[in-house]
Structure formats: C-alpha cells, structure tokens
Amino acid sequence: MKKIFLALVAVVATYTLSAQDLRWGITGGLNFANEHLAKGNSSDCYIGFNLGAKAELDLSYDIAEGFYADARALYTLKGGQWRGAHNNLGYIELPLNFGYRFKLSQEVSLFAGLGPYFALGVIGNNVIEEGDTKLKTDLFGESYKRFDWGLNYNVGVELKGHWQCFLGFEHSLMNAAKSSPEGDEVKVRPLNFYIGAAYMF
C-alpha cells in the first residue's frame, strides 16, 4: 500500500510539473472528525486540522469551460473522542478532485469537486485520561491499518481569482481496524467534515 501511495504522488507530481494552465497555492483548515463503528455506533466529534499545498489544473481547453482538476498534499489530523479517551490519527493525505467552476462575476466564482483520497498514517495514538494521568498507546501497526483511502467532496467560493473558502466531507471506503489476535473483526470507518481556505498564486 505504501508503494501505491508513493507511486500516485510521483505520477501527480510529474504530470503537474509539465502541465500548462497550472497554478499552485497553500491551504489549511479545521477537521471535525469521528469514527463510525459497527452497528451504527460512532465516536464523538474530534477537532483536528489540515495543512499543506494545493495544485489546480484548468481543463477548459481539454473538456469545456469551467472544468478543472486539483490535488492537495496535506498533513491532516483526524480521530475520534469518547468519555475519558480519544484517538489522534495523523496522516499524510493526497486528495485528487475533478470539479467545475461557475463564474458569478469577474471576481466571484462558485466551485464543486469530488474524487478519491489516499492517506498514509504517520502518527496514531490512543489516549486514555484517568485523573491527572494520561496513558498513550500506539495505534498504527498495532490495531489500526496505516493506509487509508476513500472519497471526498467539496463546495466553495473563490474571490478575486486567489482566495478560496470551502466546505468538504470525506469518508473511508475501507475498515481502518485490524483483526484482533483472537480473530474477532472490529470495524472502524473514519469520517471527516472539514472547513478550509486556500490562497492560489
């Protein structure tokens, strides 16, 4: 899975470096994540963040006016929260989107996009609080799979050709939890609603 993730990064980087009508930017935002468990149960909302770079390719000449593709390279913090415990799940994430932009005026545009994301876990801790004591347990490699992938969707507004504000949602298409040594299957599916902003150069 790591090789697949790195190959995707290399392909996107190679293509975008040689592409025309490409612009770059910086992006960041807040995550409102939770973990969906089996039988309809879910954790409470866990507030994290995302931060990274963004590349956007104009496809107006290739498809039709308004179409674009974008890629973001992010560090994103997700997880879940329960009474007295929470999970910190830090990923290097690559969302790839195909979208459409509609101009309301010369300075204001609306846009919407969707596509897959691929993520590689780098930091994963379960933290249990008992009074003033905190007990941390590593999750990746022990009880959680390090690789994750799923779908993401976003809608937003762009101002003056540079500033972007957007809302998004992403959900995993795989079970993030490993089977227990006893053979019991635990099902955990990460979900994340995010609010973001970007500045495009």
C-alpha atoms as one frame of an Amber mdcrd trajectory, in Angstrom:
protein
   0.000   0.000   0.000   2.889   2.379   0.739   4.308   1.763  -2.753   0.911
   2.550  -4.320   0.663   5.789  -2.329   4.182   6.899  -3.294   3.586   5.981
  -6.943   0.431   8.142  -7.037   2.337  11.075  -5.570   5.082  10.647  -8.190
   2.613  10.437 -11.088   0.707  13.555  -9.986   3.950  15.478  -9.389   5.390
  14.507 -12.800   2.185  15.431 -14.635   1.588  18.739 -12.905   5.177  19.904
 -13.325   4.850  19.587 -17.099   1.261  20.808 -17.408   0.142  24.176 -18.662
  -2.628  26.250 -17.105  -1.453  25.132 -13.683  -1.484  27.197 -10.536  -0.242
  26.492  -7.015  -1.377  27.533  -3.578  -1.298  26.935   0.156  -4.252  25.526
   2.046  -5.378  24.699   5.559  -8.455  24.207   7.659 -10.263  22.587  10.558
 -11.333  18.937  10.728 -14.441  17.744  12.556 -13.781  14.010  12.523 -15.336
  10.926  14.023 -15.038   7.169  13.764 -18.046   5.175  12.621 -18.177   1.813
  14.366 -20.224  -1.305  13.716 -23.992  -1.408  14.388 -24.482   2.312  13.788
 -22.322   3.482  16.700 -19.970   6.441  16.327 -17.476   8.350  18.400 -17.996
  11.963  19.419 -16.581  14.718  17.219 -12.797  15.130  17.375 -11.443  18.513
  16.247  -8.212  18.404  14.259  -6.641  20.356  11.406  -5.190  20.035   7.919
  -2.339  21.970   6.344  -0.460  21.726   3.069  -0.157  22.691  -0.583  -2.576
  22.651  -3.500  -2.204  22.434  -7.281  -5.029  23.177  -9.708  -5.138  22.391
 -13.432  -7.516  24.269 -15.749  -9.276  21.812 -18.106 -11.301  24.410 -20.013
  -9.421  23.751 -23.262  -9.412  19.969 -22.835 -13.059  19.399 -21.839 -15.219
  22.520 -21.572 -15.198  25.943 -19.957 -15.184  25.749 -16.150 -13.816  22.233
 -15.634 -10.677  21.698 -13.552  -8.703  19.070 -11.642  -6.868  19.634  -8.391
  -4.616  17.812  -5.966  -3.721  18.625  -2.391  -0.784  17.296  -0.371  -1.753
  17.570   3.308  -0.841  16.696   6.818  -4.241  16.043   8.382  -5.195  15.148
  11.950  -8.336  13.061  12.412  -9.635  10.720  15.102 -12.480  10.087  17.485
 -13.393  11.020  21.042 -15.116   9.166  23.864 -15.602   9.992  27.516 -12.129
   9.823  29.064 -10.380   8.762  25.848  -9.598   9.899  22.308  -7.700   8.787
  19.214  -5.171  11.021  17.431  -4.728   9.866  13.828  -2.227  11.880  11.806
  -1.962  11.198   8.057  -0.072  12.395   5.025  -3.004  12.664   2.640  -3.416
  13.172  -1.108  -6.960  14.159  -2.224  -7.495  14.223  -6.009 -10.567  16.067
  -7.315 -12.357  16.653 -10.602 -14.557  19.725 -10.471 -16.472  22.519 -12.119
 -16.261  26.281 -11.558 -19.134  28.656 -12.300 -18.383  32.368 -12.595 -20.896
  34.679 -10.959 -18.834  37.742 -11.875 -15.274  38.707 -12.730 -14.330  38.479
  -9.058 -16.604  35.747  -7.638 -16.857  32.072  -8.661 -18.551  29.032  -7.167
 -16.927  25.617  -7.458 -17.607  21.990  -6.556 -15.446  18.891  -6.846 -15.222
  15.228  -5.938 -12.721  12.413  -6.154 -10.670   9.887  -4.196  -8.188  10.464
  -1.402  -5.231   8.316  -0.355  -3.684   8.581   3.105  -0.677   7.161   4.912
  -0.738   7.162   8.725   2.351   8.647  10.378   1.185   9.320  13.952  -1.532
   7.329  15.712  -2.204   7.328  19.438  -4.998   6.253  21.723  -5.015   8.488
  24.807  -6.824   7.431  27.981  -7.179  10.009  30.761  -7.523   8.866  34.358
  -7.438  11.846  36.662  -4.148  13.648  36.033  -2.652  10.599  34.313  -2.602
  10.060  30.549  -1.903   6.638  29.089  -0.847   6.621  25.419  -0.899   3.564
  23.166   0.384   3.406  19.593  -2.399   2.529  17.133  -0.780   2.264  13.694
   0.762  -1.128  13.210  -0.961  -2.487  16.321  -4.725  -2.129  15.956  -5.142
   0.295  13.029  -4.058  -0.080   9.414  -1.563   2.546   8.327  -3.039   3.033
   4.820  -6.491   4.518   4.203  -8.428   5.580   1.117 -11.893   6.839   0.345
 -13.950   9.565  -1.327 -14.040  13.305  -0.727 -16.406  16.055  -1.834 -16.172
  19.824  -1.524 -18.008  23.015  -2.486 -16.777  26.552  -2.142 -16.350  30.088
  -3.378 -13.346  31.810  -4.952 -12.773  35.559  -4.634 -10.676  37.710  -6.959
  -9.022  34.654  -8.528  -6.895  33.963  -5.440  -8.842  33.383  -2.218 -10.834
  30.168  -1.790 -13.141  29.140   1.078 -14.725  25.694   1.004 -16.618  23.005
   2.902 -15.858  19.333   2.431 -16.630  15.814   3.556 -14.597  12.640   3.241
 -15.363   9.065   4.183 -13.174   5.993   4.137 -14.020   3.053   1.894 -12.113
   0.537   3.992 -12.070  -0.862   7.504  -9.327   1.018   9.340  -9.081  -1.549
  12.156  -7.028  -4.708  12.113  -8.460  -8.032  13.259  -7.699  -8.896  16.866
  -5.292 -11.752  17.746  -8.347 -13.772  18.751  -9.699 -13.418  15.212 -12.532
 -11.042  16.131 -13.205  -8.475  13.410 -13.540  -4.880  14.573 -14.991  -2.393
  12.097 -13.912   1.252  12.164 -14.546   3.703   9.334 -13.055   7.235   9.597
 -15.311  10.132   8.599 -14.360  13.782   8.385 -16.170  17.070   7.760 -13.796
  19.959   7.137 -13.794  23.716   6.645 -10.876  25.026   4.624  -9.299  28.011
   2.920  -6.626  28.372   0.268  -4.631  31.110  -1.407  -3.774  30.437  -5.056
  -0.799  32.200  -6.608
